[in-house]
Amino acid sequence: MNRFAVITLLGLIMPASLAAAQDAALIAAYKAGVAGAKCNLGLDSDKSSQLGDAVQRAEQRSGLAQGDLDALWSKTEAEADADNAAFCADAAALVDKAIAAK
């Protein structure tokens, strides 16, 4: 395989894996954001603000249209509403990770 073919192949593979990573980061940020809003995590105002900033950064990196972002947020809220205790237990751990993501 020549160098051009390898570069072309990498160009086709990398965006898909990068998109998957961005989607995972956005989903984790949304779970943390919904947990901050719907779970009794005892976040102080500074940490709550940092979480909001982290969610906005994840949204901006995702490149998704606002309608898609709204749909994903609503889906995440529905997951929290369906089983709040389990959702909160799982998502609470994502708060610090979401804030730390730069």
Short mmCIF file of the C-alpha atoms (twelve columns), coordinates in Angstrom:
data_MODEL
# 
_entry.id   MODEL 
# 
loop_
_atom_site.group_PDB 
_atom_site.id 
_atom_site.type_symbol 
_atom_site.label_atom_id 
_atom_site.label_alt_id 
_atom_site.label_comp_id 
_atom_site.label_asym_id 
_atom_site.label_seq_id 
_atom_site.Cartn_x 
_atom_site.Cartn_y 
_atom_site.Cartn_z 
_atom_site.pdbx_PDB_model_num 
ATOM 1   C CA . MET A 1   0.000   0.000  0.000  1 
ATOM 2   C CA . ASN A 2   1.471   3.345  -0.958 1 
ATOM 3   C CA . ARG A 3   1.773   6.292  1.387  1 
ATOM 4   C CA . PHE A 4   -1.152  8.159  -0.215 1 
ATOM 5   C CA . ALA A 5   -3.446  5.168  0.317  1 
ATOM 6   C CA . VAL A 6   -2.406  4.892  3.968  1 
ATOM 7   C CA . ILE A 7   -2.973  8.607  4.562  1 
ATOM 8   C CA . THR A 8   -6.366  8.418  2.843  1 
ATOM 9   C CA . LEU A 9   -7.334  5.374  4.894  1 
ATOM 10  C CA . LEU A 10  -6.278  7.082  8.129  1 
ATOM 11  C CA . GLY A 11  -8.297  10.132 7.121  1 
ATOM 12  C CA . LEU A 12  -11.379 7.958  6.838  1 
ATOM 13  C CA . ILE A 13  -10.819 6.134  10.132 1 
ATOM 14  C CA . MET A 14  -9.710  8.954  12.417 1 
ATOM 15  C CA . PRO A 15  -12.757 11.225 12.090 1 
ATOM 16  C CA . ALA A 16  -15.084 8.351  12.992 1 
ATOM 17  C CA . SER A 17  -13.115 7.467  16.116 1 
ATOM 18  C CA . LEU A 18  -12.780 11.134 17.035 1 
ATOM 19  C CA . ALA A 19  -16.530 11.618 16.594 1 
ATOM 20  C CA . ALA A 20  -17.216 8.606  18.815 1 
ATOM 21  C CA . ALA A 21  -14.934 10.028 21.508 1 
ATOM 22  C CA . GLN A 22  -16.661 13.409 21.288 1 
ATOM 23  C CA . ASP A 23  -20.074 11.740 21.515 1 
ATOM 24  C CA . ALA A 24  -18.954 9.805  24.595 1 
ATOM 25  C CA . ALA A 25  -17.616 13.000 26.175 1 
ATOM 26  C CA . LEU A 26  -20.868 14.843 25.448 1 
ATOM 27  C CA . ILE A 27  -22.990 12.014 26.851 1 
ATOM 28  C CA . ALA A 28  -20.849 11.888 30.004 1 
ATOM 29  C CA . ALA A 29  -21.065 15.679 30.377 1 
ATOM 30  C CA . TYR A 30  -24.838 15.585 29.908 1 
ATOM 31  C CA . LYS A 31  -25.211 12.812 32.492 1 
ATOM 32  C CA . ALA A 32  -23.138 14.873 34.914 1 
ATOM 33  C CA . GLY A 33  -25.166 17.997 34.121 1 
ATOM 34  C CA . VAL A 34  -28.492 16.250 34.613 1 
ATOM 35  C CA . ALA A 35  -27.165 14.691 37.814 1 
ATOM 36  C CA . GLY A 36  -26.224 18.168 39.016 1 
ATOM 37  C CA . ALA A 37  -29.769 19.350 38.333 1 
ATOM 38  C CA . LYS A 38  -31.826 16.321 39.389 1 
ATOM 39  C CA . CYS A 39  -29.756 14.583 42.064 1 
ATOM 40  C CA . ASN A 40  -29.053 15.735 45.587 1 
ATOM 41  C CA . LEU A 41  -25.279 16.019 45.139 1 
ATOM 42  C CA . GLY A 42  -24.739 18.980 47.440 1 
ATOM 43  C CA . LEU A 43  -22.778 20.922 44.818 1 
ATOM 44  C CA . ASP A 44  -21.738 24.393 45.920 1 
ATOM 45  C CA . SER A 45  -22.348 27.284 43.532 1 
ATOM 46  C CA . ASP A 46  -18.740 27.299 42.285 1 
ATOM 47  C CA . LYS A 47  -18.779 23.606 41.405 1 
ATOM 48  C CA . SER A 48  -22.217 23.941 39.842 1 
ATOM 49  C CA . SER A 49  -20.903 26.784 37.676 1 
ATOM 50  C CA . GLN A 50  -17.860 24.724 36.680 1 
ATOM 51  C CA . LEU A 51  -20.163 21.873 35.706 1 
ATOM 52  C CA . GLY A 52  -22.253 24.189 33.541 1 
ATOM 53  C CA . ASP A 53  -19.091 25.425 31.828 1 
ATOM 54  C CA . ALA A 54  -17.961 21.827 31.255 1 
ATOM 55  C CA . VAL A 55  -21.282 20.943 29.631 1 
ATOM 56  C CA . GLN A 56  -21.001 23.978 27.341 1 
ATOM 57  C CA . ARG A 57  -17.451 23.004 26.328 1 
ATOM 58  C CA . ALA A 58  -18.615 19.479 25.485 1 
ATOM 59  C CA . GLU A 59  -21.498 20.886 23.431 1 
ATOM 60  C CA . GLN A 60  -19.183 23.182 21.489 1 
ATOM 61  C CA . ARG A 61  -16.718 20.375 20.765 1 
ATOM 62  C CA . SER A 62  -19.507 18.075 19.598 1 
ATOM 63  C CA . GLY A 63  -20.402 20.245 16.623 1 
ATOM 64  C CA . LEU A 64  -24.027 19.080 16.870 1 
ATOM 65  C CA . ALA A 65  -26.918 21.325 15.907 1 
ATOM 66  C CA . GLN A 66  -28.946 22.835 18.750 1 
ATOM 67  C CA . GLY A 67  -31.926 20.584 18.004 1 
ATOM 68  C CA . ASP A 68  -29.735 17.494 18.339 1 
ATOM 69  C CA . LEU A 69  -28.262 18.807 21.587 1 
ATOM 70  C CA . ASP A 70  -31.758 19.486 22.941 1 
ATOM 71  C CA . ALA A 71  -32.907 15.981 21.986 1 
ATOM 72  C CA . LEU A 72  -29.904 14.378 23.697 1 
ATOM 73  C CA . TRP A 73  -30.431 16.478 26.836 1 
ATOM 74  C CA . SER A 74  -34.117 15.478 26.932 1 
ATOM 75  C CA . LYS A 75  -33.177 11.811 26.487 1 
ATOM 76  C CA . THR A 76  -30.694 12.089 29.352 1 
ATOM 77  C CA . GLU A 77  -33.335 13.724 31.571 1 
ATOM 78  C CA . ALA A 78  -35.784 10.933 30.697 1 
ATOM 79  C CA . GLU A 79  -33.194 8.347  31.771 1 
ATOM 80  C CA . ALA A 80  -32.831 10.164 35.085 1 
ATOM 81  C CA . ASP A 81  -36.600 10.332 35.549 1 
ATOM 82  C CA . ALA A 82  -37.057 6.627  34.750 1 
ATOM 83  C CA . ASP A 83  -34.771 5.439  37.561 1 
ATOM 84  C CA . ASN A 84  -33.538 8.416  39.540 1 
ATOM 85  C CA . ALA A 85  -31.673 6.496  42.250 1 
ATOM 86  C CA . ALA A 86  -29.666 4.371  39.825 1 
ATOM 87  C CA . PHE A 87  -29.041 7.299  37.475 1 
ATOM 88  C CA . CYS A 88  -27.819 9.511  40.315 1 
ATOM 89  C CA . ALA A 89  -25.539 6.801  41.686 1 
ATOM 90  C CA . ASP A 90  -23.932 6.285  38.282 1 
ATOM 91  C CA . ALA A 91  -23.824 9.897  37.122 1 
ATOM 92  C CA . ALA A 92  -22.535 11.485 40.333 1 
ATOM 93  C CA . ALA A 93  -19.092 10.051 39.622 1 
ATOM 94  C CA . LEU A 94  -19.073 11.843 36.262 1 
ATOM 95  C CA . VAL A 95  -19.298 15.357 37.735 1 
ATOM 96  C CA . ASP A 96  -15.606 15.719 38.612 1 
ATOM 97  C CA . LYS A 97  -14.568 14.019 35.362 1 
ATOM 98  C CA . ALA A 98  -16.712 16.409 33.320 1 
ATOM 99  C CA . ILE A 99  -15.254 19.431 35.107 1 
ATOM 100 C CA . ALA A 100 -11.702 18.146 34.635 1 
ATOM 101 C CA . ALA A 101 -12.156 17.590 30.883 1 
ATOM 102 C CA . LYS A 102 -10.593 20.460 29.016 1 
# 
